[in-house]
Amino acid sequence: PPSLLAMALLLQTHDRVSDEEAKARADFDLRWKVALGIEIDTRPFAKSTLQCFRAQLVIHDGARQLFRRSLEYAKGLGHLRGRRMRAALDTTHILGRGAQEDTYNLMAEGIRILSRELAKLQAMEWESWLGAHDLARYAEPSIKGASEVDWDVPASREEFLSGLIGDGQRVLELAREARSQLEADSEADRRIAEAGDLLSKLLWQDVEPGERGYSIKQGTAKDRIPSAHDPEQRHGHKSNDKHFTGHKAGIAVDPDSQLITAVAVTAGNASDGAGAAQLVEESEANTGLEVEQVIGDTAYGGMPVRQRLGEREVIAPSPMSGGYRTVGGERQLAKAAFEIDVKNDLVRCPAGQETRQWQWTTSGAGENRVRVKQFVFPHKVCQGCELRAECVRDKWRRGRRIVLHPQEAQLQAARALAQTEYFKETYRQRVVVEHRLARLVRLGMRQARYFGRAKTLVQLLLAATVANLTLVAGKVAHTKRRGGEGDSPSALLA
């Protein structure tokens, strides 16, 4: 039954075991048999059955139903009360399942993936297809080992790289010819198109024209694909010195009940705040309650995030709220050090000087380009100021200029709120979401078990469901120890 397989997946997540071990425990572990509600001599499922059921959860978004059921159960026990709730948001990184490869191996693997599809289309053995098209070296485990390259000589490296690009372009041309003979949008056409698109990206994301061909360019492309077998992985960072390759897990937690109310898996290089509105809206859909307050760190305090969250109260520090910033390697007084009276068109500097002089300027780029006010302090005022060395960095010998934000009034209100005791007391409650993230990490969410974000989302949903159920089970057990009524933890899980 689906209910039994769903429980098996939750137990597997709780115990952090493989599919093979999950089957063995369902067959022989008395604790699993009690939780699954089966007889002692029952062998409930084969490993392939469990895997096929998980695949159906991915296709039909079934894991989300399990997650919502945990919230419904908790709500029925009184752990989510009233018509409104709060949401604390945060993210943690998930290491990708796919192996990271350098530029040369990425190109070679892209050629292998597309060539396999072309060989399959022609009903040929892959190695035979490669030999027929003068690509036999790609059948070797390592393209570097199958090629003669003097890695200390730039010309030799460029020749090798240019050869890989040339082979890739030949295979792409063969793919275009093959697709011209296929029915559009057929299964074969789709698979070749996807493999061809991947190869095209892998060929050009890291290279630039060199003296004798192509060379690897310096730096990392913004949306670089680091793994041919898990192309949805991305390079990301949680801090200036903490980097990773994979995805991000975003969660929303109700600070009062400590229940996880929404989860999401995003690209490893996505900003934390970009998924804030989605997490809040899903929390409302999952619980049936309206989110009236959002708590988060600085990533959720920017004005674009606040705008997407609408009228909800946001308890999060605004970016650049400190008194200094770094400009050209030198410390400079930041805009936040100036007092801005938007209503009266007045700006006061840290030295006490005021200005009402302003002019229109533009902020942003493209469709986001808007007209804003720029306040100007006279040069003669700044020239004699004792703070000039750490305030004015203008080679044209002008006074300090302060450009207002398009939503400056809201920004000033947010920064004023951040100075209150109410903000500080509420912000401390953000620690709840950090505890829930730690629980998810203990349930295996630091490492993706599967390729791609869709399957990794299923892993996260199952882990969040287990986290919620065990949290409620602990509260039920605590109630019973105090003489209250409530289901036992085993009955809850069963």
VMD Tcl script that draws the C-alpha trace (Angstrom):
set ca {
  {0.00 0.00 0.00}
  {1.22 3.57 -0.65}
  {0.80 4.41 3.05}
  {3.21 1.62 4.01}
  {5.79 2.66 1.42}
  {5.48 6.29 2.54}
  {6.12 5.26 6.14}
  {9.10 3.19 4.99}
  {10.61 6.26 3.30}
  {10.16 8.28 6.49}
  {11.80 5.56 8.56}
  {14.60 5.37 6.01}
  {15.12 9.13 6.33}
  {15.02 8.94 10.12}
  {17.62 6.15 10.26}
  {19.66 7.50 7.29}
  {19.98 4.11 5.59}
  {20.20 2.94 1.95}
  {17.36 1.36 -0.02}
  {18.94 -2.05 0.51}
  {19.16 -1.52 4.25}
  {15.61 -0.13 4.37}
  {14.31 -3.36 2.81}
  {16.35 -5.44 5.27}
  {15.02 -3.52 8.27}
  {11.43 -3.81 7.04}
  {12.02 -7.58 6.75}
  {13.85 -8.22 10.02}
  {13.82 -5.21 12.40}
  {11.03 -5.47 15.00}
  {11.01 -1.69 15.52}
  {10.32 -1.09 11.83}
  {7.64 -3.78 11.81}
  {5.84 -2.09 14.71}
  {6.00 1.30 13.00}
  {4.86 -0.20 9.68}
  {2.08 -2.15 11.40}
  {2.99 -5.51 9.81}
  {3.28 -9.05 11.09}
  {6.64 -10.39 12.21}
  {7.04 -12.77 9.25}
  {5.95 -10.25 6.59}
  {8.36 -9.18 3.85}
  {6.51 -6.00 2.83}
  {8.30 -4.81 -0.33}
  {11.22 -5.28 -2.71}
  {13.94 -2.64 -3.06}
  {12.76 -1.82 -6.59}
  {9.22 -1.25 -5.31}
  {10.49 1.36 -2.85}
  {12.53 3.04 -5.60}
  {9.59 3.12 -8.02}
  {7.36 4.60 -5.32}
  {9.92 7.34 -4.66}
  {10.03 8.08 -8.39}
  {6.24 8.52 -8.35}
  {6.61 10.99 -5.48}
  {9.02 13.00 -7.61}
  {6.74 12.97 -10.67}
  {3.51 13.80 -8.82}
  {4.93 15.99 -6.03}
  {3.72 13.40 -3.55}
  {6.32 14.12 -0.88}
  {4.69 17.51 -0.34}
  {1.48 15.72 0.67}
  {3.39 13.82 3.37}
  {4.93 17.05 4.61}
  {1.56 18.80 4.78}
  {0.11 15.82 6.63}
  {2.68 16.32 9.39}
  {1.52 19.93 9.75}
  {-2.14 18.90 9.76}
  {-1.45 16.42 12.54}
  {0.45 19.00 14.57}
  {-2.31 21.53 14.04}
  {-4.87 18.98 15.21}
  {-2.91 18.62 18.46}
  {-2.97 22.37 18.99}
  {0.59 23.23 17.99}
  {-0.48 25.81 15.38}
  {-3.13 28.04 16.90}
  {-5.09 31.08 15.83}
  {-5.50 32.50 12.37}
  {-2.06 34.05 12.02}
  {1.52 32.93 12.46}
  {5.09 34.09 12.12}
  {7.83 32.66 9.92}
  {11.57 32.57 10.58}
  {13.56 32.03 7.37}
  {17.06 30.78 6.63}
  {19.05 28.54 4.28}
  {21.82 25.98 4.44}
  {23.93 24.46 1.70}
  {23.49 20.99 0.23}
  {26.52 19.38 -1.37}
  {25.66 18.10 -4.84}
  {25.56 14.41 -5.76}
  {27.37 14.83 -9.09}
  {31.14 14.70 -9.23}
  {32.89 18.02 -9.88}
  {35.19 18.03 -12.90}
  {37.65 20.42 -14.48}
  {37.03 22.08 -17.84}
  {38.74 19.38 -19.92}
  {36.87 16.50 -18.31}
  {33.58 18.40 -18.42}
  {33.90 18.84 -22.18}
  {34.84 15.19 -22.66}
  {31.93 14.00 -20.52}
  {29.54 16.21 -22.47}
  {30.77 14.61 -25.69}
  {30.30 11.14 -24.16}
  {26.73 11.87 -23.06}
  {25.63 13.16 -26.47}
  {27.50 10.46 -28.40}
  {25.78 7.75 -26.36}
  {22.40 9.13 -27.39}
  {23.46 9.21 -31.06}
  {24.81 5.65 -30.88}
  {21.56 4.48 -29.30}
  {19.57 6.16 -32.07}
  {21.57 4.25 -34.69}
  {21.38 0.98 -32.70}
  {25.17 0.80 -32.52}
  {27.53 -0.11 -29.71}
  {28.85 3.11 -28.22}
  {32.54 2.20 -28.69}
  {31.84 1.24 -32.33}
  {30.10 4.56 -32.95}
  {33.05 6.47 -31.47}
  {35.51 4.53 -33.64}
  {33.45 5.20 -36.76}
  {33.66 8.95 -36.13}
  {37.34 9.17 -35.11}
  {36.43 9.74 -31.45}
  {37.82 6.52 -29.97}
  {39.81 8.32 -27.25}
  {36.54 9.26 -25.50}
  {35.96 5.60 -24.68}
  {38.93 5.78 -22.30}
  {38.21 6.48 -18.60}
  {40.27 9.69 -18.69}
  {40.52 12.01 -21.67}
  {43.76 13.39 -20.22}
  {45.27 9.94 -19.95}
  {44.25 9.13 -23.52}
  {45.92 12.27 -24.93}
  {49.51 13.45 -25.13}
  {49.71 16.86 -23.50}
  {52.66 18.73 -22.05}
  {50.89 20.54 -19.24}
  {53.87 22.84 -18.64}
  {53.65 24.28 -22.17}
  {50.76 26.72 -22.82}
  {50.75 25.94 -26.57}
  {50.27 22.22 -25.85}
  {47.39 22.96 -23.47}
  {45.73 25.24 -26.01}
  {46.08 22.63 -28.74}
  {44.48 19.99 -26.51}
  {41.63 22.32 -25.51}
  {41.00 23.39 -29.10}
  {40.88 19.73 -30.12}
  {38.19 19.03 -27.51}
  {36.15 21.98 -28.77}
  {36.53 20.81 -32.36}
  {35.37 17.29 -31.45}
  {32.46 18.73 -29.55}
  {31.38 20.86 -32.50}
  {31.55 17.82 -34.79}
  {29.32 15.81 -32.47}
  {26.89 18.74 -32.21}
  {26.68 18.86 -36.01}
  {25.97 15.11 -36.11}
  {23.24 15.69 -33.54}
  {21.66 18.41 -35.68}
  {21.65 16.10 -38.67}
  {20.09 13.31 -36.61}
  {17.37 15.58 -35.24}
  {16.41 16.68 -38.74}
  {15.34 13.08 -39.40}
  {13.34 12.72 -36.19}
  {9.80 13.68 -35.34}
  {9.83 16.98 -33.47}
  {9.34 16.67 -29.68}
  {9.61 12.88 -29.78}
  {11.39 11.14 -26.91}
  {14.57 10.61 -28.96}
  {14.49 14.21 -30.22}
  {14.10 15.53 -26.67}
  {16.96 13.46 -25.27}
  {19.36 14.47 -28.05}
  {18.32 18.12 -27.73}
  {18.96 18.11 -23.97}
  {22.35 16.41 -24.36}
  {23.28 18.84 -27.15}
  {22.29 21.87 -25.10}
  {24.40 20.60 -22.20}
  {27.43 20.01 -24.42}
  {27.13 23.50 -25.95}
  {27.24 25.07 -22.48}
  {30.15 22.91 -21.35}
  {32.19 23.77 -24.45}
  {32.03 27.52 -24.06}
  {31.48 28.40 -20.39}
  {35.16 28.40 -19.42}
  {37.09 29.32 -22.60}
  {38.21 32.33 -24.57}
  {40.22 32.78 -27.79}
  {43.96 32.29 -27.28}
  {47.08 32.89 -29.40}
  {46.91 29.50 -31.14}
  {43.30 28.50 -30.52}
  {41.39 28.53 -27.25}
  {42.53 28.85 -23.66}
  {40.82 28.66 -20.29}
  {39.79 32.10 -19.14}
  {40.52 33.47 -15.70}
  {37.78 33.54 -13.07}
  {34.57 31.56 -12.78}
  {31.54 32.13 -14.99}
  {28.49 33.37 -13.09}
  {26.28 30.36 -13.81}
  {29.00 27.77 -14.43}
  {27.97 24.10 -14.61}
  {30.48 22.12 -12.48}
  {29.13 18.61 -13.12}
  {28.05 17.00 -16.38}
  {25.93 14.39 -14.60}
  {24.19 16.87 -12.31}
  {24.05 20.06 -14.39}
  {21.73 21.77 -11.90}
  {24.54 22.05 -9.34}
  {26.09 25.49 -8.91}
  {29.04 27.04 -7.10}
  {27.83 28.96 -4.07}
  {29.01 30.46 -0.81}
  {27.51 30.97 2.63}
  {30.23 33.44 3.64}
  {33.32 35.06 2.16}
  {35.48 32.07 3.10}
  {32.95 29.22 2.96}
  {32.31 27.89 -0.53}
  {30.44 24.83 -1.77}
  {29.09 23.21 -4.92}
  {25.49 22.03 -4.97}
  {22.15 23.51 -3.96}
  {20.58 25.54 -1.16}
  {17.85 24.36 1.19}
  {15.54 27.15 2.30}
  {13.10 26.63 5.17}
  {10.43 28.54 7.06}
  {9.83 27.78 10.75}
  {7.06 28.90 13.10}
  {9.04 30.30 16.09}
  {6.27 29.44 18.58}
  {5.74 25.75 17.72}
  {9.20 25.24 16.13}
  {7.51 23.38 13.26}
  {8.96 23.61 9.77}
  {6.15 25.11 7.68}
  {7.75 25.26 4.20}
  {10.88 24.13 2.37}
  {12.49 24.81 -1.00}
  {15.59 23.77 -2.93}
  {17.22 26.53 -4.99}
  {20.40 26.93 -7.00}
  {23.62 27.04 -5.02}
  {24.37 30.53 -6.34}
  {20.88 31.94 -5.69}
  {20.52 34.68 -3.09}
  {18.83 33.69 0.14}
  {16.29 36.50 -0.05}
  {15.11 35.58 -3.55}
  {13.09 32.65 -2.20}
  {11.61 34.44 0.81}
  {8.20 35.20 -0.72}
  {7.82 31.62 -1.98}
  {8.56 30.18 1.47}
  {6.09 32.54 3.13}
  {3.33 31.83 0.60}
  {3.87 28.07 0.88}
  {3.76 28.34 4.68}
  {0.34 29.93 4.37}
  {-0.83 27.26 1.93}
  {0.53 24.42 4.07}
  {-0.93 25.63 7.36}
  {-4.01 27.59 6.35}
  {-2.73 30.48 8.48}
  {-1.75 33.99 7.46}
  {1.90 34.96 7.98}
  {1.99 38.37 9.61}
  {5.68 38.58 10.54}
  {8.89 37.38 8.86}
  {12.16 37.01 10.78}
  {15.48 36.61 8.99}
  {19.10 37.68 8.79}
  {20.52 40.46 6.63}
  {19.80 38.50 3.42}
  {16.09 39.09 4.04}
  {16.38 42.75 5.04}
  {16.90 44.32 1.61}
  {14.17 46.45 0.08}
  {13.48 44.10 -2.89}
  {12.71 41.29 -0.41}
  {10.58 43.56 1.74}
  {8.60 44.66 -1.31}
  {7.92 41.06 -2.34}
  {6.72 40.30 1.19}
  {4.12 43.04 0.95}
  {2.49 44.33 4.13}
  {4.03 41.69 6.40}
  {6.29 42.97 9.18}
  {9.93 42.12 8.47}
  {12.32 41.67 11.39}
  {15.68 41.60 9.60}
  {18.72 43.92 9.62}
  {18.99 46.12 6.56}
  {22.13 45.67 4.44}
  {24.89 48.27 4.85}
  {23.54 49.26 8.25}
  {27.06 49.84 9.64}
  {28.79 53.19 9.77}
  {31.58 52.35 7.31}
  {32.07 50.71 3.92}
  {35.14 49.86 1.82}
  {35.75 51.86 -1.36}
  {38.83 51.09 -3.45}
  {40.38 49.24 -0.52}
  {39.93 52.22 1.81}
  {37.42 52.69 4.61}
  {34.75 55.31 4.00}
  {31.82 56.58 6.01}
  {28.76 54.78 4.67}
  {25.45 56.33 3.81}
  {24.01 54.75 6.95}
  {26.16 57.14 9.03}
  {24.13 60.10 7.69}
  {20.76 61.17 9.10}
  {18.20 61.43 6.32}
  {14.90 63.27 6.75}
  {12.97 62.28 3.64}
  {9.88 64.27 4.55}
  {11.75 67.58 4.92}
  {14.44 66.96 2.25}
  {17.27 67.22 4.76}
  {20.51 65.25 5.15}
  {22.81 65.66 8.17}
  {26.37 64.29 8.11}
  {28.22 62.71 11.10}
  {30.02 66.02 11.68}
  {26.70 67.82 12.13}
  {26.65 69.65 8.77}
  {23.30 69.81 6.96}
  {22.30 70.18 3.33}
  {19.02 70.66 1.51}
  {20.65 70.83 -1.92}
  {19.60 67.95 -4.15}
  {19.31 67.06 -7.81}
  {17.76 64.25 -9.78}
  {19.89 61.28 -10.78}
  {19.21 57.70 -11.88}
  {19.62 54.46 -9.99}
  {19.57 50.87 -11.22}
  {19.85 49.54 -14.76}
  {17.58 48.43 -17.58}
  {13.95 48.03 -16.58}
  {14.88 48.73 -12.95}
  {16.32 52.16 -13.76}
  {14.49 54.84 -11.76}
  {14.93 58.52 -10.95}
  {16.03 59.32 -7.37}
  {17.23 62.29 -5.39}
  {20.96 62.94 -4.84}
  {21.87 65.29 -1.98}
  {25.09 67.30 -2.30}
  {27.26 68.83 0.42}
  {29.16 71.95 -0.77}
  {32.86 71.46 -1.42}
  {33.84 74.29 0.91}
  {31.95 72.62 3.77}
  {33.63 69.24 3.26}
  {37.08 70.70 2.59}
  {37.53 71.96 6.14}
  {35.86 69.01 7.86}
  {37.95 66.82 10.17}
  {36.17 63.72 8.79}
  {37.00 64.51 5.16}
  {39.76 61.86 4.87}
  {37.32 59.04 5.65}
  {34.25 60.56 4.00}
  {35.02 62.18 0.62}
  {36.58 60.15 -2.20}
  {36.00 62.44 -5.18}
  {38.80 63.25 -7.62}
  {36.73 66.15 -9.03}
  {37.04 67.99 -5.71}
  {33.34 67.89 -4.99}
  {31.65 67.55 -1.63}
  {30.09 64.31 -0.37}
  {27.04 63.11 -2.30}
  {24.26 60.94 -0.88}
  {21.99 59.10 -3.31}
  {18.65 58.12 -1.85}
  {17.15 54.69 -2.30}
  {13.96 54.50 -4.43}
  {12.19 53.39 -1.22}
  {14.24 55.56 1.11}
  {11.37 56.26 3.53}
  {10.70 52.54 4.05}
  {14.45 51.89 4.39}
  {14.81 54.55 7.08}
  {11.79 53.14 8.91}
  {13.34 49.65 8.84}
  {16.64 50.94 10.21}
  {14.85 52.88 12.92}
  {12.94 49.74 13.91}
  {16.21 47.79 14.11}
  {17.35 50.08 16.95}
  {14.38 49.27 19.18}
  {14.22 46.70 22.00}
  {11.19 45.15 20.31}
  {13.29 44.35 17.23}
  {16.19 42.97 19.25}
  {13.96 40.74 21.38}
  {12.07 39.44 18.35}
  {15.22 38.96 16.27}
  {16.69 36.67 18.93}
  {13.91 34.21 18.17}
  {15.54 33.57 14.79}
  {17.68 30.98 16.55}
  {14.75 28.56 16.18}
  {15.28 28.27 12.43}
  {18.99 27.57 12.98}
  {18.08 24.70 15.31}
  {15.70 23.24 12.70}
  {18.39 23.50 10.01}
  {20.77 21.63 12.32}
  {18.12 18.92 12.72}
  {17.79 18.60 8.93}
  {21.56 18.31 8.62}
  {21.53 15.49 11.17}
  {18.91 13.81 8.98}
  {21.35 13.85 6.06}
  {20.59 17.12 4.26}
  {24.19 18.26 4.08}
  {24.66 15.83 1.17}
  {22.21 15.26 -1.68}
  {21.43 11.58 -2.17}
  {20.14 12.06 -5.71}
  {20.89 14.02 -8.89}
  {18.92 17.18 -9.65}
  {16.86 19.62 -7.59}
  {13.53 17.82 -8.01}
  {14.80 14.65 -6.32}
  {16.75 16.64 -3.76}
  {13.51 18.48 -2.91}
  {11.87 15.11 -2.20}
  {14.79 14.30 0.12}
  {14.30 17.65 1.90}
  {10.52 17.22 2.19}
  {10.93 13.77 3.73}
  {13.55 15.09 6.17}
  {11.29 18.02 7.13}
  {8.37 15.63 7.64}
  {10.48 13.46 9.96}
  {11.71 16.56 11.80}
  {8.13 17.71 12.39}
  {6.86 14.27 13.43}
  {9.69 13.65 15.89}
  {9.22 17.14 17.32}
  {5.52 16.48 17.90}
  {6.29 13.00 19.24}
  {8.65 14.51 21.78}
  {6.01 16.99 22.90}
  {3.39 14.23 23.19}
  {5.78 12.13 25.29}
  {6.50 15.14 27.50}
  {2.77 15.68 27.99}
  {2.24 12.05 28.98}
  {5.12 12.19 31.47}
  {3.38 15.13 33.11}
  {0.15 13.16 33.34}
  {-1.59 14.72 30.36}
  {-3.41 13.01 27.53}
  {-2.03 12.35 24.09}
  {-0.96 9.68 21.67}
  {2.29 7.88 22.37}
  {5.23 8.58 20.03}
  {4.97 5.08 18.56}
  {1.25 5.54 17.87}
  {1.98 8.92 16.28}
  {4.55 7.45 13.87}
  {2.39 4.39 13.17}
}
mol new
graphics top color blue
foreach p $ca { graphics top sphere $p radius 0.5 }
foreach p [lrange $ca 0 end-1] q [lrange $ca 1 end] { graphics top cylinder $p $q radius 0.2 }
display resetview
